[in-house]
Amino acid sequence: MVPNFLITRLTATASSFTHYNYKGTLILLGSLLLHRRNASLYLFRSFTSDTNNSKGVTFTVSYLVNSCGVSPELAKKLSKKVHLKNPDGPNAVLDLLKTYGFSKTHIANLVAKYPMVFAIKVESTLLPKLKFLRSIGVSDTDMPKILIANYDILRRSLEKCLIPRYEVLRSIVRDDDEVVKVLRNAPFSFTYCDIRKHFVRNIEALRQCGVPQASISLFVIHFSCAPFANHSRFVETTKIVEEIGFDPLKTTFVHAVKVLLYLSKANWESRFKVYERWGWDREMVFQAFRKFPSFLNLSEEMVTKKMNFLVNDMGLASEDIAEYPAILAYSLERRIIPRFAVVKILISKGLLVNNWHFNSLLWLNEEKFLKKFVNNFQKDLPHLQDVYTDLINCQNVM
C-alpha cells in the first residue's frame, strides 16, 4: 500500500523535473499515476476480501456454537478447517442427522472430530450412507456411536468401500445382527485395515484349526482388533495356542489367540517369572492359562498384590490358586478383600464353619453372595451389611 502523502510528495517531485526533461517527466508521472491506481485497487480488494473472510469466520464460529453446541474456543479452531457461508447447507446436514438418532451432544462430538461433515452433499452422499446402515439393522441408538467413533465411514465411498466390506463381514458372521455388533464394538472395521489380506485369511486360519462358527462370531464381535492382526503373526499365534494344548472346539481357544497376539516374547517370559516367585512351575502356568487365558494380561503389580493377600494374609495355598486362576481377575478392593472380611467376621463369631471354598466365595454374583453370607445372618449381625458396603466403598483398604 502506497500512502497518499507519499504519492503527493512523489508527484510534486516529478513536477520539478519538467525544467530538465519534459518527456521523461511525462513518463514518470504516468508511472506514478498507474501505481496510485493499482494501489487503490489493491486496497479495495484487500478490504473487501478481509471483510468477507471476517464475516465468514464470524458466521462459522457463531453457527458452530449456537447450532452445534460446540464451545467458542473449539469453534474458533474448527473455523480454520471449515468455512460456512450460510445456514442452508449445514441445517440440512443437522436435520438429517437428527432423524437418524443424533442428539445435540452427539452432533457436537461429531463436529468436533469431523467439521467437514458440513461439506457432504446431503441427498447424494450422506442420506444413502445413513439409509444403508439402517437397512442392515443399525439402530438410532447405535448410529451416532458408530459414526462418532469412526467418522471415516462418512468419507468413504458407499459403493466401492462400505458395501463390499459389509458383504465380506456378513460372510464371516451369522447374520446382520452380528454385523451390527461388530460395527458397535469395532467401527473401524468398515474402513481401516486390509480386510482381505488379513481379516479374511485370519478367519480362514481359525476354520482350518477346526474352530466352530460360534467361536468365530464371538472372536470377531468381542475381540475388535485381534481379527485384523497381521496374518503371518496370526498364523504363528494359532500354532502356539494349539501346541500349548487348547481345544479348538472350546471358546478358550480364541481367547488364547487374542491374548497371545498382543503379548511379546519378553512379556511372556516376564509373566512366567512373576508366577515362579509364588512357586508355580511352567506347567502350572500353562494349566492356568488353558483354564483362564486372560490371567496372563494381568500386570505384575496387580498379581503381586492379589497373591500376597490371598497367600500371606488369607493363608491360601499358591498351588490352589493355580487351579482357579479366574479369581485373579476379580477386583482386589471391591470384591476379594470385602468378601473375605465378611467370612472372617462370620467365622470369628462362630456363625460359619470353616469348610467353604474360596472359589465359590468369589465366583458368586453380588445378589447370591449377599443372600448367602450377609442376609442370612441379619439377626445376629445387623450391621454386617454396612460393614461390607463400607469396605467396598473404601478406596484405601490396602
Buried (B, 14 or more C-beta within 10 A) or exposed (E): EBEEEEBEEBBEEBEEBEEEEEEEBEEBBEEBEEEBEEBBEEEEEEEEEEEEEEEBBEBBBBBBBEBBBBEEEBBBBBBEEBBBEEBEBBBBBBEBBBEBBBEEEBBBBBBBBBBEBBBBEBEEBBBBBBEBBBEBBBBEEBBBBBBBBBBBBBBBEBEEBBEBBBEBBBEBBEEBEBBBBBBBBBBBBBBEBEBEEBBBBBBEBBBEBEBBEEBBBBBBBBBBEBBBBBBEBBBEBBEEBBEBEBEBEBBBBBBBBBBBBEBEEEEBEEBBEBBEEBBBEEEBBBBBBBBBBBBBBBEBEBBBBBBBBBBEEBEBEBEBBBEBBBBBBEEBBBBBBBBBBBBEBBEEEEBBEEEBEBBEBBBBEEEEBBEBBBEBBEEEBEEBBEBBEEBBEEEEBE
